[in-house]
Amino acid sequence: MTDTTILANWSWALDGWIVAAGILAAVAAALLGNFLVLRRMSLLGDAISHAVLPGLAAAFFLSGSRSSVPMFLGAVAVGVLTAFLTEWIRRAGRVDEGAAMGVVFTSLFALGLVLIVQAADHVDLDPSCVLYGSIELTPLDTVSLGGLLLPRAVVTLGAVAVINAVFVLAFFKELKLSSFDPVLATTSGFSAGLIHYVLMMLVAITAVASFESVGNILVVAMFVVPPATAYLLTDRLPLMIGLSVLLAAGAAVIGHVGALTVPAWFGYQSTTTAGMMAVATGLALALAVAFAPRHGVVVKLVRQRLLSLRILSDDVLALLYRSDERDGEEGWDVDKMRDLLLADRWSLRCVLAGLRLRNEIDRSGLFYGLTTHGRMRARGLVRSHRLWEQYLVSEGGLGTDQIHDKAERFEHFTDQKLRAQLDRATGIPQVDPHGKPIPEESQEGA
């Protein structure tokens, strides 16, 4: 089956409701997940998602049905119990919060598995559904709402998403303050602890509401991955929440489309939508880790490389200026510069090409020399270096054998205004501590 055939057979009555359920589950989880990530409590979403299993199993066992009300009550009770037990163990045992969560959720999860095995003989309970979900069956289980037949999962997840959105909007200030400074939040007149436990209760409700649709494993991913991705992209909390919601919704759409199309590339019919949603969120996080504007690994490497090339270009100009100043040697070849500057040939070639494009150096045969424009910028660099050396001796009290490397680092980030301040601070010196003349400031800037 080709991608075109799959998309041509798209049915809004089926695929549309599947995507809608995925979007609502993802958005509901992402809204709360932002504050779990900010509080460094991402594992707590995982803990509650696993720990509510005994509550679910007990509700199944006692009610003998899969009614939403017993499920929610059991999940909420155990979810809040998880938060209380985690906090109690952390304080009473004076252990790390991660260790406390690990003890609580593994214990409750093990108890839940035992109860599920027992309850499965008495009620219609599919343990794999709790773990992996059955979002593909969403359109088949409907309820009547206002005369319309709507998928039960969409109604439930829609209500949960609305509740979470109202909670975040209504208590945004309290959530923000208690996430960054719980003590200040309490002294400001509201209980940070109460906000914490309400948040945990909603996490439990969201997890349970999402179990049957997207499964326990995926809801944990939605609690963490979209908010973590948004956190890499921005430092503003409102924008972070907005981005996490968009990323979660986008992952739901891409996940279902991918579940229908990607397996066909390898000769398979399809795969689970919930699994592909998790893959989509993972890909988004991977892209953010690599290319986020401030925190991306690739972006940082590129910036570091550009900075090293910029510093190398400054060093080339300063080298040519000092050479001309010292013995009138106006040209250097590539090999000689590379040996002295300890630069690799590729980097030096790139720098020399850039300097020629900026008309700061020219080439005569194998030798490179400064142009008039390049000499002005080189003069500013050498002036910066020697002013810093004078400043480090006169104001910093350093010896002349300690100042060269420090001045070498500072000169690359010193503009004309800072040079003027250094000049005044050191009494407008004419020579540096080594007796070398400090060049005058170029009237046209450097």
N, C-alpha and C positions, 0 to 999 in steps of 0.2 A: 504494500500500500504506500503510495507516494504522499509527500507532504501536501500536494495540491488536492488529492482526493480526500485526505483527512480534513483539511480546512473547508473543502466544499461540502462535506457532510456535517459541518458544525451545526448544532441545534441549540437555539437559545433556551428551549424548554428543558434541555438536559445540561448541555455544557454551560449555559448561562447561569443556571442555579448552582452548579458545581463551583464555578468561579466566584459567584457571589458569596457562597459559604466560606470559601478560602480567604477571600478578601476580609470578610467580617471577623473571622477567627484571627487572622494575621494582625489586623488593625487593633482589635481588642487587646491582644497580647502585647503589641508594640507600645501602646499608650502607657501601660503600667511598667513595661520593661525599661523605659528611659530612667525611671527613678530607682529601679533595682540596679542598673548599671552605675548610676551616679553614687549610690550608697555603697558601692562595691559589694553588692549582695546578689550578684547574678546567680550564684549557686543556690540561693534561697528559692528562686523560681523553680529550679530543678528539684530542690528538696521538697517543696510543697507539691509539685506535680507528681512526684513519686509517693510522697507520704499520704496523699489523699486516698490511696488505694484501699487501706482498711476501712475508711469511711464509706467508700463506694460499695465495697464488698458487704459491709454490715448493713447498708441500706438495701442492697439486693436481697440479702439473707432474711432481713426482717420483713420487708414489704412483699417479696416474691415477685416484684415487677421492676420494669426499667423506667418507672415514672420519674420525671425530672425533679419533682419536689423532694422526694427522699434522697435522691442523688445529691442535690445541692446542699441539703441540710447536713448530710453525712460528710460531704467534702469540706464544707465551710467549717464544721466543727473540728475536723482533723487538721485543716489548714491553719486555723487559729491556734490549735494545740501545738502544731509544729513551731509556729513563731514564738509562742510562750516557752515551750521547752528549750528551744535554741537559745533564747535570751537567758533563761534560768541557768542552763548549763554553762553558758559563757561567763555569767557573773559568779555563780556559786563555785564553779570549778576553776575559774580564772584561766580559761583556755581560749585559744584563738577562735574567732567566730566561725571560720571555715571548719575547724575541727568539731565544734559543737553542732553545726549543721550536718556534718557527715555522720555523726553518731545518731542524731535524731532521724534523719530521713532514711538511712539504711535500715535502722531498726523497724520503723513504721512500714517501710516498703516490704521488708521480709514478712512482717505480720500480715500485710495486705495480700501478698502472694498466697500465703497459707489460707487466708479467708476466701480468696477467690477460688482456689481449688475446691474448697468445701462448698462454697455457694454455687459453683458451676453445676453441681449435681442436682440442685434444687430449682434454679432459675435459669432463664435464657441469657447466659452470659458468655461472651466470647472474649477471652483474655487478649487475643491478638488484636481485636478491635480497639481495646484500650491503649495498646502500645502503638499501633500503626494507623488506626482510623479506617473509615470507609467512606471517604468523601464522594467517591463515584456513585454511591447509593443515595446521595442526598435527595435527588428529585423524587424518589420512590416513596418516601415517608412524609406525608403531607398532613397539615392541619387546616381547619377552616378559620379564617380570620377576616371578619367583616364581609363574609360572603365569598371570599377568595380562597382558593386552595393554594397554600404556600408550603414549601418544605419546612418541616419542623426545625431542622438544624438552622436554617436561615433565620427563622423567627427567634429562636433562642439566642443565636450568636448576635443577631441584630440588637436584641434587648441588652445583652451584655456589653456590646460595643458602645451603645448609647450611654449606659450607666457609667462605664469607664471614662467616656469622654466628658460627661457631666461632672464626674468626680475630679478629673484633672483640671477642667476649666474653673470649677467652683472653688477648689482648694489649691490652685496653682501656687499662690504665694506661700501657703503653709507647706506644701510639698517641697518647693524650692528651698525654703529656709531650713526645714528640718533635714533635708538631704545634705546640705552643706554645713550647717551648724545647729545640731539638735539642742544644745544648751541655750543658745540665743533664742531659738524658736520657743522653748519653754518659758524663758524669762519675758518673752514678748506677749504672753497671755494665752497661748494655746498649748495643748499637750502634744509634744512630738511623738510620745509613745502611742497616743490614741491614733494619730495619723499613720503611724507605722503599722498598727494592727488592722486598721481599716484597709490599708494598702494590701496587707497579707491576705485579708479575707477576700478582697476582690481578685487577687492573684489566684486564690483557690477556686473561686467561682468561674473565672475565665478558663482555668485549666480543665475543669470538669466539663464545662460547656463545649470545649473543643475536643474532648477525648474521642467522642464517637465520630466526629467529622474528620479531624486531621490527626488524631492520635496524640498520645502522651509525649512521644519523642519530638514530634514536630512543634508542638506548642512550646516546648522548652526552647527550641531554636528561635521561635518568633519572640519569645520574651527577651532574648539576648542579642541575636545577630543583627536585626535591623537597627535597634538603638545603638549597638556598638559601632555599626557602620556609620550611622549619622554622627556619632561622637567623634569619629575620625575626620569628618567633613566640616564640622563647625564647632565653635566654642560658645555659641549662644543657645541657651536652653529652649526658647520657643521655636527657633529654627531647627534645632535638633529633634524636637518632638514632631514637627511637621515633616521633616525629611524621613524620620523613621516610619511614619505612617505611609508616606508615599512609597518608600522602599518595600515595606511589608505588602502593601496592596499590589505593587508591581511584581513582586515575587510570586504572589498568588496567581496572577494572570499568566506570567511567563511559565510558571510551574505546570499549569494545566496544558497550555499550548505545547510546552516541551514534552510533557508526558505523551502527547499524541503524535508529535512529529519526530523527536530525536530517536526513539527506538527504531523507527522505520529506516533510518540511515544505516542501521546495522542488521536489518532484516527481521526485526521483531515487530509485533503488532502494536504494543503500547506498554506503558509502565504506570506505577501508581502516581497520581497527582500529588499526594502529600509528600512523597519522596522527592519529586522534582521541584516542589516548592522549597524544600530544604536545600536542594542543590542550588536553586536560584539565589537564595539568601546567602549561601556560602560563596557563590561567585561574586555577588555584590560586595561582600566583605573583603574578598581577595583583591578585587579591583581597588577598593578604598585603601587597603593596606599598602598597595603598590603605588597608587596615583593620587591619594588625598593631597590637597594643596599644601598643607602644612606638615602633615605627619606621614605622608606616603614614603615608603622605602625608596622607590625609584626616583621620586621627586627630590628626596634628600640627597641621593647619590648624584643626581644631575646638578643640584645646587652646589654640592661640594666640589664637583668637577669643574663647574664654571668658575667658582671662587678660586680654585687652584690655578686655573688658566689666567684669571685676572691678575692674581698675585705674580704669576710667572711673567706676564707681560710688563707689569711694573718693574720687576727685577731686571728684565732685558733693557728697559729704558734707562734705569738707574745705572746699570753696568756700562752702557755705552756713554752715558754722561760722565761717570767717574773716570772712565778710560780716557776720554777726550780731555778732561780736566787735569788728569795726572800727567800724561805724557804725550798728549796730542794725537793719540791713536784713534782715528775716527771710524774705523771699520773693524768688525769682527766676523769671522765665518761661523757657520753653524756648529761645527765640531768643537771649536774653542769655547763658544758660549755654553754648549751642552756640558762640557767637562767642568766648567767653573760653576754653573748653576745647578748641576746634578739633576738635569731634566732629561726625560726620555725624548727620543728624536721626534716621535709623533706629536707630543704636546708642544715641543718647541716650534715645530713646523707650523702647527695651527696658530700659535701665538704670533709668529712672524708674519703669517698671511693676514691675520687680523690687524696687526699694527700697520702693515702696508696699505690695507683697505682704508684705515683711518688717517692715512697720510702722516704717520708719526715716525716711520722709518722709510728709508729707500735702500735700494740694492744696486751695487756696482760690482758686476761679476759675481764672485763668491762671498763678497763682504757686504755687511749691513751697517748703515750709519743713521744718525738722527736727522730728521727734517727740522725745519724751523718750528713747526707745531709740536713735534715730538720733543724737541729740546725744552720747550716751555713746560710741558708736563713732567719731563724728567727733572727739571730744576725744582719743581714743586715737591716731587718725591724725595729728592736729596735734601732739600730744605727741611721737610718734615722729619726726616731721619735725624738730622743733626740737631734740630731744635729739641727733639725728644731726648737725645743723648745729653744735651745741656740741662734739660729739665730734670732728668733722672739723677744727675750729679748734684746740681745746685739745690733742688727741692726734695729729692728722694734720698740723698745721702749715699748713693751707690758709688762704687769704685769704677774707674774707667774700663776695667776688665769685665764688668758685669752688665754693661749697658747696651752693647751692640745688638744682641739677639732680641732684647725687649724692644728697642727702637725699630728693629727690622719688622717686627709684627705690627707695631703701631702705625708705621708710616703709610701702610696701605689703606688705612681708614681715617686719615687726617685730611680734612678739607682746608680751604684757605682761611675760613673763619677761625678754626681751631689753631691753625698756625699762627694767626695774629695774637691769639690769647697766650700761646706758648711763648711767643716773642716778648710780649709785655711781662709775663711772669718771670722770665729769665733775664730781664734787664736789657733787651734788644742786643744780644751778643753778636759779635762779628765772626767768631770762630767757635767750633765745638770743643769739647774737652780733649780731643786728640790733636787740636791745633789746626784742623782743616777749616777753610772758610765756609761760612754758611751763606748759600746763594741768596740774593735778594729776591723778593717776591715779584713774580711777573705781573706786569700791569694788566695783562689780558687774562689772568687766571691760569691755573694749572690743574 
